[in-house]
Amino acid sequence: MWFRVNPQSSVPIYQQVIQGIRQGVAQGVVQAGDRLPSVRDLAVEMTLNPNTIAKAYRELERQRVITVIQGRGTYIADLESVPDRAQRIGLMVEAIQQLLVEAHHMQMTVDELLELFHRVVSEWERAKGRNDQ
């Protein structure tokens, strides 16, 4: 699998699976129409409980990141299934607000957060460029 989970992280395992798959889509590691392993196969591959993978897949399907076709498999969804622009902006505003709350509790200034954001974006773009080749 192209992503890893960290059992010692405070982030729940199922959430790490969701983040890993979403990141893989965003970075072009997997693309619309690509088949994902079955719940059982991914659980074995990652040595996780199948219920954890099933929970992650259910949430990814709810978020329209994946499509589950009974009897055929689980696939990365087509980008046409994402929410419209207004919904996307609303979701991003919520995510940014959550990030600001986390930064506050970590005693980071807005300037520190912005610097970190720019650094991560630069690293992301470099990694994405490597995946496009």
The first five atom37 places (N, CA, C, CB, O) and aatype in JSON, in Angstrom:
{
  "aatype": [12, 17, 13, 1, 19, 2, 14, 5, 15, 15, 19, 14, 9, 18, 5, 5, 19, 9, 5, 7, 9, 1, 5, 7, 19, 0, 5, 7, 19, 19, 5, 0, 7, 3, 1, 10, 14, 15, 19, 1, 3, 10, 0, 19, 6, 12, 16, 10, 2, 14, 2, 16, 9, 0, 11, 0, 18, 1, 6, 10, 6, 1, 5, 1, 19, 9, 16, 19, 9, 5, 7, 1, 7, 16, 18, 9, 0, 3, 10, 6, 15, 19, 14, 3, 1, 0, 5, 1, 9, 7, 10, 12, 19, 6, 0, 9, 5, 5, 10, 10, 19, 6, 0, 8, 8, 12, 5, 12, 16, 19, 3, 6, 10, 10, 6, 10, 13, 8, 1, 19, 19, 15, 6, 17, 6, 1, 0, 11, 7, 1, 2, 3, 5],
  "atom_mask": [
    [1, 1, 1, 1, 1],
    [1, 1, 1, 1, 1],
    [1, 1, 1, 1, 1],
    [1, 1, 1, 1, 1],
    [1, 1, 1, 1, 1],
    [1, 1, 1, 1, 1],
    [1, 1, 1, 1, 1],
    [1, 1, 1, 1, 1],
    [1, 1, 1, 1, 1],
    [1, 1, 1, 1, 1],
    [1, 1, 1, 1, 1],
    [1, 1, 1, 1, 1],
    [1, 1, 1, 1, 1],
    [1, 1, 1, 1, 1],
    [1, 1, 1, 1, 1],
    [1, 1, 1, 1, 1],
    [1, 1, 1, 1, 1],
    [1, 1, 1, 1, 1],
    [1, 1, 1, 1, 1],
    [1, 1, 1, 0, 1],
    [1, 1, 1, 1, 1],
    [1, 1, 1, 1, 1],
    [1, 1, 1, 1, 1],
    [1, 1, 1, 0, 1],
    [1, 1, 1, 1, 1],
    [1, 1, 1, 1, 1],
    [1, 1, 1, 1, 1],
    [1, 1, 1, 0, 1],
    [1, 1, 1, 1, 1],
    [1, 1, 1, 1, 1],
    [1, 1, 1, 1, 1],
    [1, 1, 1, 1, 1],
    [1, 1, 1, 0, 1],
    [1, 1, 1, 1, 1],
    [1, 1, 1, 1, 1],
    [1, 1, 1, 1, 1],
    [1, 1, 1, 1, 1],
    [1, 1, 1, 1, 1],
    [1, 1, 1, 1, 1],
    [1, 1, 1, 1, 1],
    [1, 1, 1, 1, 1],
    [1, 1, 1, 1, 1],
    [1, 1, 1, 1, 1],
    [1, 1, 1, 1, 1],
    [1, 1, 1, 1, 1],
    [1, 1, 1, 1, 1],
    [1, 1, 1, 1, 1],
    [1, 1, 1, 1, 1],
    [1, 1, 1, 1, 1],
    [1, 1, 1, 1, 1],
    [1, 1, 1, 1, 1],
    [1, 1, 1, 1, 1],
    [1, 1, 1, 1, 1],
    [1, 1, 1, 1, 1],
    [1, 1, 1, 1, 1],
    [1, 1, 1, 1, 1],
    [1, 1, 1, 1, 1],
    [1, 1, 1, 1, 1],
    [1, 1, 1, 1, 1],
    [1, 1, 1, 1, 1],
    [1, 1, 1, 1, 1],
    [1, 1, 1, 1, 1],
    [1, 1, 1, 1, 1],
    [1, 1, 1, 1, 1],
    [1, 1, 1, 1, 1],
    [1, 1, 1, 1, 1],
    [1, 1, 1, 1, 1],
    [1, 1, 1, 1, 1],
    [1, 1, 1, 1, 1],
    [1, 1, 1, 1, 1],
    [1, 1, 1, 0, 1],
    [1, 1, 1, 1, 1],
    [1, 1, 1, 0, 1],
    [1, 1, 1, 1, 1],
    [1, 1, 1, 1, 1],
    [1, 1, 1, 1, 1],
    [1, 1, 1, 1, 1],
    [1, 1, 1, 1, 1],
    [1, 1, 1, 1, 1],
    [1, 1, 1, 1, 1],
    [1, 1, 1, 1, 1],
    [1, 1, 1, 1, 1],
    [1, 1, 1, 1, 1],
    [1, 1, 1, 1, 1],
    [1, 1, 1, 1, 1],
    [1, 1, 1, 1, 1],
    [1, 1, 1, 1, 1],
    [1, 1, 1, 1, 1],
    [1, 1, 1, 1, 1],
    [1, 1, 1, 0, 1],
    [1, 1, 1, 1, 1],
    [1, 1, 1, 1, 1],
    [1, 1, 1, 1, 1],
    [1, 1, 1, 1, 1],
    [1, 1, 1, 1, 1],
    [1, 1, 1, 1, 1],
    [1, 1, 1, 1, 1],
    [1, 1, 1, 1, 1],
    [1, 1, 1, 1, 1],
    [1, 1, 1, 1, 1],
    [1, 1, 1, 1, 1],
    [1, 1, 1, 1, 1],
    [1, 1, 1, 1, 1],
    [1, 1, 1, 1, 1],
    [1, 1, 1, 1, 1],
    [1, 1, 1, 1, 1],
    [1, 1, 1, 1, 1],
    [1, 1, 1, 1, 1],
    [1, 1, 1, 1, 1],
    [1, 1, 1, 1, 1],
    [1, 1, 1, 1, 1],
    [1, 1, 1, 1, 1],
    [1, 1, 1, 1, 1],
    [1, 1, 1, 1, 1],
    [1, 1, 1, 1, 1],
    [1, 1, 1, 1, 1],
    [1, 1, 1, 1, 1],
    [1, 1, 1, 1, 1],
    [1, 1, 1, 1, 1],
    [1, 1, 1, 1, 1],
    [1, 1, 1, 1, 1],
    [1, 1, 1, 1, 1],
    [1, 1, 1, 1, 1],
    [1, 1, 1, 1, 1],
    [1, 1, 1, 1, 1],
    [1, 1, 1, 1, 1],
    [1, 1, 1, 1, 1],
    [1, 1, 1, 1, 1],
    [1, 1, 1, 0, 1],
    [1, 1, 1, 1, 1],
    [1, 1, 1, 1, 1],
    [1, 1, 1, 1, 1],
    [1, 1, 1, 1, 1]
  ],
  "atom_positions": [
    [[0.85, -1.17, 0.0], [0.0, 0.0, 0.0], [0.9, 1.23, 0.0], [-0.97, 0.0, 1.23], [1.99, 1.21, 0.57]],
    [[0.45, 2.28, -0.62], [1.25, 3.5, -0.78], [1.21, 4.4, 0.44], [0.77, 4.26, -1.99], [1.87, 5.44, 0.45]],
    [[0.47, 4.05, 1.47], [0.44, 4.86, 2.7], [0.6, 3.93, 3.9], [-0.88, 5.69, 2.8], [0.42, 2.72, 3.8]],
    [[0.93, 4.53, 5.01], [1.14, 3.78, 6.25], [0.24, 4.35, 7.35], [2.63, 3.82, 6.69], [-0.2, 5.5, 7.27]],
    [[-0.01, 3.54, 8.35], [-0.7, 4.01, 9.54], [0.28, 3.9, 10.71], [-2.01, 3.19, 9.81], [1.19, 3.07, 10.72]],
    [[0.06, 4.75, 11.69], [0.91, 4.78, 12.88], [0.05, 4.43, 14.09], [1.58, 6.18, 13.05], [-0.74, 5.26, 14.54]],
    [[0.19, 3.22, 14.61], [-0.62, 2.81, 15.75], [-0.41, 3.67, 17.0], [-0.32, 1.37, 16.08], [-1.29, 3.72, 17.87]],
    [[0.73, 4.36, 17.1], [1.0, 5.2, 18.26], [0.42, 6.61, 18.11], [2.5, 5.29, 18.5], [0.46, 7.4, 19.06]],
    [[-0.11, 6.94, 16.95], [-0.66, 8.27, 16.72], [-1.95, 8.46, 17.52], [-0.93, 8.48, 15.22], [-2.67, 7.51, 17.81]],
    [[-2.22, 9.72, 17.85], [-3.49, 10.03, 18.53], [-4.65, 10.04, 17.53], [-3.4, 11.39, 19.25], [-5.81, 10.05, 17.93]],
    [[-4.33, 10.02, 16.24], [-5.37, 9.98, 15.2], [-5.85, 8.54, 15.08], [-4.82, 10.51, 13.82], [-5.03, 7.63, 14.92]],
    [[-7.16, 8.3, 15.16], [-7.68, 6.93, 15.05], [-7.22, 6.27, 13.74], [-9.22, 6.93, 15.12], [-7.07, 6.93, 12.72]],
    [[-7.0, 4.97, 13.8], [-6.5, 4.21, 12.65], [-7.4, 4.39, 11.43], [-6.37, 2.72, 13.0], [-6.91, 4.61, 10.33]],
    [[-8.71, 4.29, 11.61], [-9.6, 4.4, 10.46], [-9.46, 5.76, 9.8], [-11.06, 4.17, 10.88], [-9.56, 5.88, 8.58]],
    [[-9.22, 6.81, 10.62], [-9.03, 8.16, 10.09], [-7.71, 8.25, 9.34], [-9.08, 9.2, 11.23], [-7.62, 8.96, 8.33]],
    [[-6.69, 7.55, 9.8], [-5.42, 7.53, 9.08], [-5.58, 6.85, 7.73], [-4.34, 6.8, 9.92], [-4.96, 7.26, 6.75]],
    [[-6.39, 5.81, 7.66], [-6.67, 5.13, 6.38], [-7.37, 6.11, 5.44], [-7.54, 3.84, 6.59], [-7.01, 6.21, 4.27]],
    [[-8.36, 6.81, 5.96], [-9.09, 7.8, 5.15], [-8.11, 8.85, 4.62], [-10.21, 8.49, 5.98], [-8.1, 9.16, 3.43]],
    [[-7.29, 9.39, 5.51], [-6.33, 10.42, 5.11], [-5.34, 9.88, 4.09], [-5.59, 10.95, 6.33], [-4.99, 10.58, 3.13]],
    [[-4.89, 8.66, 4.28], [-3.92, 8.07, 3.35], [-4.5, 7.92, 1.95], [0.0, 0.0, 0.0], [-3.83, 8.24, 0.96]],
    [[-5.73, 7.44, 1.86], [-6.37, 7.28, 0.55], [-6.67, 8.64, -0.07], [-7.67, 6.45, 0.68], [-6.43, 8.83, -1.26]],
    [[-7.18, 9.56, 0.71], [-7.46, 10.9, 0.18], [-6.17, 11.57, -0.31], [-8.13, 11.78, 1.27], [-6.16, 12.23, -1.35]],
    [[-5.09, 11.4, 0.44], [-3.81, 11.98, 0.02], [-3.32, 11.32, -1.27], [-2.76, 11.84, 1.14], [-2.8, 11.99, -2.15]],
    [[-3.47, 10.02, -1.36], [-3.07, 9.31, -2.58], [-3.82, 9.81, -3.81], [0.0, 0.0, 0.0], [-3.24, 9.93, -4.89]],
    [[-5.1, 10.1, -3.64], [-5.9, 10.65, -4.74], [-5.41, 12.05, -5.08], [-7.42, 10.68, -4.38], [-5.21, 12.39, -6.24]],
    [[-5.22, 12.87, -4.04], [-4.81, 14.26, -4.27], [-3.44, 14.34, -4.93], [-4.79, 15.02, -2.95], [-3.2, 15.25, -5.73]],
    [[-2.55, 13.42, -4.62], [-1.2, 13.46, -5.18], [-1.09, 12.67, -6.48], [-0.21, 12.93, -4.18], [-0.02, 12.62, -7.08]],
    [[-2.19, 12.06, -6.92], [-2.16, 11.34, -8.18], [-1.57, 9.94, -8.1], [0.0, 0.0, 0.0], [-1.3, 9.32, -9.13]],
    [[-1.36, 9.43, -6.88], [-0.86, 8.06, -6.73], [-1.91, 7.08, -7.23], [-0.5, 7.77, -5.24], [-1.59, 6.07, -7.86]],
    [[-3.18, 7.38, -6.95], [-4.31, 6.63, -7.49], [-5.23, 7.61, -8.18], [-5.07, 5.83, -6.36], [-5.29, 8.79, -7.82]],
    [[-5.94, 7.13, -9.18], [-6.79, 8.01, -9.97], [-8.18, 7.42, -10.12], [-6.16, 8.26, -11.35], [-8.41, 6.25, -9.82]],
    [[-9.08, 8.25, -10.59], [-10.47, 7.82, -10.8], [-10.48, 6.51, -11.59], [-11.29, 8.91, -11.54], [-9.81, 6.37, -12.61]],
    [[-11.25, 5.58, -11.09], [-11.39, 4.29, -11.76], [-10.43, 3.23, -11.25], [0.0, 0.0, 0.0], [-10.64, 2.04, -11.51]],
    [[-9.39, 3.61, -10.53], [-8.45, 2.63, -9.98], [-9.15, 1.8, -8.92], [-7.2, 3.32, -9.4], [-9.92, 2.32, -8.1]],
    [[-8.88, 0.52, -8.95], [-9.49, -0.38, -7.97], [-8.65, -0.42, -6.7], [-9.64, -1.8, -8.56], [-7.42, -0.51, -6.75]],
    [[-9.33, -0.36, -5.57], [-8.69, -0.5, -4.27], [-8.81, -1.95, -3.81], [-9.32, 0.47, -3.23], [-9.69, -2.67, -4.27]],
    [[-7.94, -2.36, -2.91], [-8.08, -3.72, -2.36], [-9.41, -3.86, -1.62], [-6.9, -4.06, -1.4], [-9.97, -2.87, -1.14]],
    [[-9.9, -5.08, -1.54], [-11.11, -5.34, -0.76], [-10.83, -5.03, 0.71], [-11.6, -6.8, -0.93], [-9.67, -4.91, 1.12]],
    [[-11.87, -4.91, 1.48], [-11.72, -4.67, 2.92], [-10.82, -5.73, 3.53], [-13.09, -4.65, 3.63], [-9.87, -5.42, 4.25]],
    [[-11.12, -6.97, 3.24], [-10.35, -8.08, 3.82], [-8.9, -8.04, 3.36], [-10.99, -9.43, 3.43], [-7.99, -8.2, 4.17]],
    [[-8.66, -7.83, 2.05], [-7.29, -7.81, 1.53], [-6.47, -6.67, 2.13], [-7.31, -7.7, 0.01], [-5.31, -6.86, 2.48]],
    [[-7.08, -5.49, 2.24], [-6.35, -4.35, 2.8], [-6.08, -4.57, 4.29], [-7.14, -3.05, 2.6], [-5.01, -4.21, 4.78]],
    [[-7.03, -5.16, 4.99], [-6.83, -5.46, 6.41], [-5.66, -6.43, 6.6], [-8.12, -6.07, 7.02], [-4.84, -6.24, 7.5]],
    [[-5.58, -7.44, 5.76], [-4.47, -8.4, 5.85], [-3.16, -7.71, 5.5], [-4.71, -9.6, 4.91], [-2.16, -7.87, 6.21]],
    [[-3.15, -6.95, 4.41], [-1.94, -6.27, 3.96], [-1.39, -5.31, 5.01], [-2.21, -5.52, 2.66], [-0.18, -5.21, 5.2]],
    [[-2.29, -4.61, 5.7], [-1.87, -3.61, 6.67], [-1.91, -4.13, 8.11], [-2.73, -2.38, 6.55], [-1.65, -3.38, 9.05]],
    [[-2.25, -5.4, 8.27], [-2.43, -6.03, 9.59], [-3.33, -5.19, 10.49], [-1.07, -6.25, 10.26], [-2.96, -4.82, 11.61]],
    [[-4.51, -4.9, 9.98], [-5.52, -4.15, 10.7], [-6.8, -4.97, 10.8], [-5.8, -2.79, 10.02], [-6.98, -5.94, 10.07]],
    [[-7.66, -4.58, 11.7], [-8.96, -5.22, 11.84], [-9.81, -4.86, 10.62], [-9.65, -4.77, 13.17], [-9.89, -3.69, 10.24]],
    [[-10.46, -5.86, 10.0], [-11.32, -5.56, 8.84], [-12.41, -4.53, 9.14], [-11.96, -6.83, 8.35], [-12.8, -3.77, 8.26]],
    [[-12.9, -4.5, 10.39], [-13.92, -3.51, 10.75], [-13.38, -2.08, 10.64], [-14.43, -3.77, 12.19], [-14.11, -1.15, 10.31]],
    [[-12.09, -1.92, 10.92], [-11.46, -0.6, 10.8], [-11.44, -0.16, 9.35], [-10.01, -0.62, 11.38], [-11.77, 0.98, 9.04]],
    [[-11.06, -1.06, 8.46], [-11.03, -0.75, 7.03], [-12.44, -0.49, 6.52], [-10.36, -1.89, 6.22], [-12.67, 0.44, 5.74]],
    [[-13.39, -1.32, 6.95], [-14.78, -1.14, 6.52], [-15.3, 0.23, 6.95], [-15.67, -2.26, 7.09], [-16.01, 0.88, 6.19]],
    [[-14.97, 0.66, 8.15], [-15.4, 1.97, 8.64], [-14.8, 3.08, 7.78], [-15.01, 2.16, 10.12], [-15.49, 4.03, 7.42]],
    [[-13.53, 2.95, 7.47], [-12.86, 3.95, 6.62], [-13.49, 3.98, 5.23], [-11.34, 3.65, 6.51], [-13.76, 5.05, 4.69]],
    [[-13.73, 2.82, 4.65], [-14.34, 2.75, 3.31], [-15.75, 3.36, 3.32], [-14.4, 1.28, 2.82], [-16.13, 4.05, 2.38]],
    [[-16.53, 3.1, 4.38], [-17.88, 3.68, 4.46], [-17.8, 5.21, 4.46], [-18.61, 3.18, 5.73], [-18.58, 5.88, 3.78]],
    [[-16.86, 5.74, 5.24], [-16.71, 7.2, 5.31], [-16.2, 7.76, 3.97], [-15.74, 7.59, 6.45], [-16.67, 8.8, 3.52]],
    [[-15.27, 7.08, 3.34], [-14.77, 7.53, 2.04], [-15.88, 7.49, 0.99], [-13.59, 6.65, 1.59], [-15.93, 8.34, 0.1]],
    [[-16.75, 6.5, 1.08], [-17.88, 6.44, 0.15], [-18.85, 7.59, 0.43], [-18.61, 5.06, 0.27], [-19.37, 8.21, -0.5]],
    [[-19.1, 7.88, 1.7], [-19.97, 8.99, 2.07], [-19.4, 10.31, 1.56], [-20.16, 9.03, 3.59], [-20.14, 11.2, 1.16]],
    [[-18.06, 10.43, 1.59], [-17.4, 11.64, 1.13], [-17.25, 11.67, -0.41], [-16.03, 11.75, 1.78], [-16.73, 12.63, -0.97]],
    [[-17.69, 10.62, -1.06], [-17.63, 10.48, -2.52], [-16.21, 10.37, -3.05], [-18.32, 11.65, -3.17], [-15.94, 10.76, -4.19]],
    [[-15.31, 9.85, -2.23], [-13.93, 9.63, -2.67], [-13.83, 8.29, -3.37], [-12.95, 9.7, -1.46], [-13.06, 8.13, -4.32]],
    [[-14.61, 7.32, -2.9], [-14.62, 6.0, -3.51], [-16.05, 5.61, -3.86], [-13.98, 4.95, -2.55], [-17.02, 6.17, -3.37]],
    [[-16.12, 4.62, -4.74], [-17.4, 4.03, -5.11], [-17.31, 2.53, -4.86], [-17.77, 4.34, -6.61], [-16.36, 1.88, -5.31]],
    [[-18.27, 1.98, -4.15], [-18.31, 0.56, -3.89], [-19.39, -0.05, -4.77], [-18.56, 0.26, -2.37], [-20.56, 0.34, -4.7]],
    [[-18.99, -1.0, -5.59], [-19.93, -1.7, -6.46], [-20.01, -3.13, -5.95], [-19.48, -1.65, -7.98], [-19.07, -3.91, -6.08]],
    [[-21.16, -3.47, -5.36], [-21.33, -4.79, -4.76], [-20.99, -5.88, -5.77], [-22.76, -4.96, -4.24], [-21.48, -5.89, -6.89]],
    [[-20.14, -6.81, -5.33], [-19.77, -7.93, -6.15], [-18.68, -7.64, -7.17], [0.0, 0.0, 0.0], [-18.17, -8.55, -7.82]],
    [[-18.3, -6.36, -7.32], [-17.28, -6.0, -8.31], [-16.05, -5.35, -7.69], [-17.87, -5.07, -9.34], [-14.95, -5.51, -8.21]],
    [[-16.23, -4.62, -6.59], [-15.07, -4.04, -5.94], [-15.25, -2.6, -5.53], [0.0, 0.0, 0.0], [-16.34, -2.02, -5.63]],
    [[-14.16, -2.03, -5.05], [-14.12, -0.66, -4.57], [-13.17, 0.14, -5.46], [-13.67, -0.6, -3.08], [-12.04, -0.28, -5.71]],
    [[-13.65, 1.28, -5.94], [-12.91, 2.07, -6.92], [-12.81, 3.52, -6.47], [-13.57, 1.98, -8.29], [-13.66, 4.02, -5.74]],
    [[-11.75, 4.18, -6.93], [-11.63, 5.62, -6.72], [-12.71, 6.27, -7.57], [-10.18, 6.17, -7.08], [-12.83, 5.99, -8.76]],
    [[-13.49, 7.15, -6.95], [-14.62, 7.79, -7.63], [-14.14, 8.8, -8.65], [-15.54, 8.47, -6.61], [-13.03, 9.34, -8.56]],
    [[-14.98, 9.04, -9.62], [-14.74, 10.07, -10.62], [-14.88, 11.43, -9.95], [-15.72, 9.93, -11.82], [-15.74, 11.6, -9.08]],
    [[-14.06, 12.38, -10.33], [-14.1, 13.71, -9.71], [-15.44, 14.41, -9.92], [-13.0, 14.57, -10.26], [-15.75, 15.35, -9.19]],
    [[-16.22, 13.97, -10.87], [-17.53, 14.58, -11.09], [-18.46, 14.36, -9.92], [-18.16, 14.03, -12.36], [-19.49, 15.03, -9.81]],
    [[-18.12, 13.43, -9.03], [-18.99, 13.14, -7.91], [-18.72, 14.03, -6.69], [-18.84, 11.69, -7.51], [-19.39, 13.91, -5.67]],
    [[-17.73, 14.94, -6.81], [-17.43, 15.82, -5.67], [-18.49, 16.9, -5.56], [-16.03, 16.46, -5.82], [-19.17, 17.21, -6.54]],
    [[-18.65, 17.48, -4.38], [-19.65, 18.54, -4.19], [-19.39, 19.73, -5.11], [-19.68, 19.0, -2.73], [-18.29, 19.89, -5.63]],
    [[-20.41, 20.55, -5.3], [-20.25, 21.73, -6.15], [-19.32, 22.74, -5.47], [-21.61, 22.38, -6.45], [-18.94, 22.57, -4.31]],
    [[-18.97, 23.8, -6.19], [-17.99, 24.76, -5.72], [-18.37, 25.36, -4.36], [-17.82, 25.87, -6.74], [-17.52, 25.45, -3.47]],
    [[-19.59, 25.77, -4.19], [-20.01, 26.38, -2.91], [-19.85, 25.38, -1.76], [-21.48, 26.86, -3.0], [-19.41, 25.76, -0.68]],
    [[-20.2, 24.12, -1.99], [-20.03, 23.11, -0.95], [-18.55, 22.88, -0.65], [-20.69, 21.79, -1.37], [-18.17, 22.75, 0.51]],
    [[-17.71, 22.84, -1.69], [-16.27, 22.64, -1.5], [-15.69, 23.78, -0.67], [-15.54, 22.55, -2.87], [-14.89, 23.55, 0.24]],
    [[-16.08, 25.01, -0.99], [-15.58, 26.17, -0.23], [-16.02, 26.07, 1.22], [-16.07, 27.49, -0.86], [-15.22, 26.32, 2.12]],
    [[-17.26, 25.72, 1.45], [-17.76, 25.56, 2.81], [-16.98, 24.51, 3.59], [0.0, 0.0, 0.0], [-16.64, 24.72, 4.75]],
    [[-16.69, 23.39, 2.95], [-15.92, 22.33, 3.6], [-14.5, 22.8, 3.91], [-15.87, 21.09, 2.72], [-13.96, 22.47, 4.97]],
    [[-13.9, 23.55, 3.0], [-12.55, 24.05, 3.24], [-12.54, 25.09, 4.36], [-11.97, 24.66, 1.95], [-11.6, 25.13, 5.16]],
    [[-13.55, 25.93, 4.43], [-13.64, 26.92, 5.52], [-13.69, 26.17, 6.86], [-14.89, 27.84, 5.35], [-13.01, 26.56, 7.81]],
    [[-14.49, 25.13, 6.94], [-14.57, 24.34, 8.18], [-13.22, 23.74, 8.52], [-15.62, 23.24, 8.06], [-12.8, 23.76, 9.68]],
    [[-12.52, 23.19, 7.52], [-11.21, 22.57, 7.76], [-10.2, 23.6, 8.23], [-10.71, 21.87, 6.49], [-9.41, 23.33, 9.13]],
    [[-10.22, 24.78, 7.62], [-9.28, 25.85, 8.02], [-9.59, 26.31, 9.44], [-9.36, 27.04, 7.03], [-8.67, 26.56, 10.22]],
    [[-10.87, 26.44, 9.77], [-11.23, 26.83, 11.13], [-10.74, 25.8, 12.15], [-12.75, 27.02, 11.25], [-10.25, 26.17, 13.22]],
    [[-10.86, 24.53, 11.83], [-10.38, 23.48, 12.72], [-8.85, 23.57, 12.87], [-10.78, 22.08, 12.2], [-8.31, 23.39, 13.96]],
    [[-8.17, 23.86, 11.76], [-6.73, 24.01, 11.79], [-6.32, 25.19, 12.68], [-6.19, 24.21, 10.37], [-5.35, 25.09, 13.43]],
    [[-7.05, 26.28, 12.6], [-6.76, 27.44, 13.44], [-6.95, 27.12, 14.92], [-7.64, 28.61, 13.04], [-6.17, 27.58, 15.76]],
    [[-7.97, 26.36, 15.23], [-8.2, 25.96, 16.63], [-7.03, 25.09, 17.11], [-9.55, 25.18, 16.77], [-6.51, 25.29, 18.2]],
    [[-6.62, 24.13, 16.29], [-5.48, 23.26, 16.65], [-4.22, 24.09, 16.85], [-5.25, 22.19, 15.58], [-3.48, 23.88, 17.81]],
    [[-3.97, 25.03, 15.94], [-2.78, 25.88, 16.04], [-2.81, 26.69, 17.34], [-2.67, 26.82, 14.83], [-1.79, 26.84, 18.01]],
    [[-3.98, 27.2, 17.69], [-4.11, 27.96, 18.93], [-3.73, 27.1, 20.13], [-5.55, 28.49, 19.09], [-3.0, 27.54, 21.01]],
    [[-4.23, 25.88, 20.16], [-3.95, 24.99, 21.29], [-2.51, 24.52, 21.32], [-4.87, 23.79, 21.24], [-2.02, 24.07, 22.36]],
    [[-1.83, 24.63, 20.19], [-0.4, 24.3, 20.14], [0.46, 25.55, 20.32], [-0.05, 23.61, 18.82], [1.68, 25.52, 20.16]],
    [[-0.21, 26.66, 20.65], [0.44, 27.94, 20.91], [1.26, 28.43, 19.71], [1.33, 27.83, 22.12], [2.35, 28.98, 19.87]],
    [[0.7, 28.23, 18.51], [1.34, 28.72, 17.29], [0.68, 30.04, 16.89], [1.23, 27.68, 16.14], [-0.53, 30.21, 17.02]],
    [[1.49, 30.95, 16.41], [0.96, 32.21, 15.91], [0.43, 32.0, 14.49], [2.04, 33.34, 15.94], [0.74, 31.0, 13.84]],
    [[-0.36, 32.93, 14.04], [-0.87, 32.86, 12.67], [0.3, 32.9, 11.68], [-1.85, 34.03, 12.38], [0.28, 32.18, 10.68]],
    [[1.31, 33.72, 11.95], [2.48, 33.78, 11.07], [3.2, 32.44, 11.01], [3.45, 34.87, 11.54], [3.61, 32.0, 9.93]],
    [[3.35, 31.78, 12.15], [3.99, 30.46, 12.17], [3.16, 29.45, 11.37], [4.17, 29.96, 13.62], [3.7, 28.64, 10.62]],
    [[1.86, 29.52, 11.54], [0.97, 28.61, 10.81], [1.06, 28.86, 9.31], [-0.48, 28.79, 11.28], [1.13, 27.9, 8.53]],
    [[1.07, 30.11, 8.89], [1.17, 30.43, 7.47], [2.51, 29.98, 6.89], [1.0, 31.93, 7.25], [2.56, 29.47, 5.77]],
    [[3.59, 30.17, 7.64], [4.9, 29.71, 7.19], [4.9, 28.19, 7.02], [6.01, 30.13, 8.2], [5.39, 27.66, 6.02]],
    [[4.34, 27.52, 7.99], [4.25, 26.05, 7.92], [3.39, 25.63, 6.74], [3.66, 25.48, 9.23], [3.73, 24.68, 6.02]],
    [[2.28, 26.32, 6.52], [1.4, 26.01, 5.4], [2.16, 26.13, 4.08], [0.17, 26.94, 5.4], [2.08, 25.24, 3.23]],
    [[2.89, 27.23, 3.9], [3.64, 27.43, 2.67], [4.71, 26.34, 2.48], [4.3, 28.81, 2.67], [4.92, 25.86, 1.37]],
    [[5.37, 25.96, 3.56], [6.39, 24.91, 3.46], [5.76, 23.57, 3.05], [7.12, 24.75, 4.81], [6.28, 22.87, 2.19]],
    [[4.65, 23.24, 3.67], [3.99, 21.97, 3.35], [3.47, 21.98, 1.91], [2.82, 21.7, 4.34], [3.57, 20.97, 1.21]],
    [[2.92, 23.11, 1.47], [2.44, 23.21, 0.08], [3.6, 23.01, -0.89], [1.76, 24.58, -0.17], [3.45, 22.3, -1.89]],
    [[4.74, 23.61, -0.61], [5.91, 23.45, -1.48], [6.36, 21.99, -1.54], [7.06, 24.32, -0.98], [6.65, 21.47, -2.62]],
    [[6.4, 21.34, -0.38], [6.77, 19.92, -0.34], [5.76, 19.08, -1.1], [6.89, 19.43, 1.11], [6.12, 18.15, -1.81]],
    [[4.48, 19.42, -0.94], [3.4, 18.71, -1.61], [3.55, 18.81, -3.12], [2.03, 19.28, -1.18], [3.44, 17.81, -3.84]],
    [[3.82, 20.02, -3.6], [3.96, 20.24, -5.04], [5.16, 19.47, -5.59], [4.11, 21.74, -5.35], [5.07, 18.9, -6.68]],
    [[6.28, 19.44, -4.84], [7.43, 18.67, -5.28], [7.08, 17.18, -5.36], [8.63, 18.9, -4.34], [7.41, 16.51, -6.34]],
    [[6.4, 16.68, -4.33], [6.02, 15.26, -4.31], [5.04, 14.95, -5.43], [5.4, 14.88, -2.96], [5.13, 13.9, -6.07]],
    [[4.11, 15.85, -5.66], [3.13, 15.65, -6.72], [3.81, 15.63, -8.08], [2.05, 16.76, -6.68], [3.45, 14.84, -8.96]],
    [[4.8, 16.51, -8.25], [5.56, 16.53, -9.5], [6.28, 15.22, -9.76], [0.0, 0.0, 0.0], [6.37, 14.77, -10.9]],
    [[6.79, 14.61, -8.71], [7.46, 13.3, -8.86], [6.44, 12.23, -9.24], [8.18, 12.91, -7.54], [6.76, 11.32, -10.01]],
    [[5.23, 12.31, -8.7], [4.2, 11.32, -9.01], [3.65, 11.48, -10.41], [3.07, 11.4, -8.01], [3.16, 10.51, -10.99]],
    [[3.72, 12.69, -10.97], [3.22, 12.93, -12.33], [4.15, 12.37, -13.39], [3.03, 14.43, -12.56], [3.75, 12.21, -14.55]],
    [[5.38, 12.06, -13.01], [6.36, 11.61, -14.01], [6.27, 10.14, -14.25], [7.76, 11.97, -13.59], [7.02, 9.6, -15.06]]
  ]
}
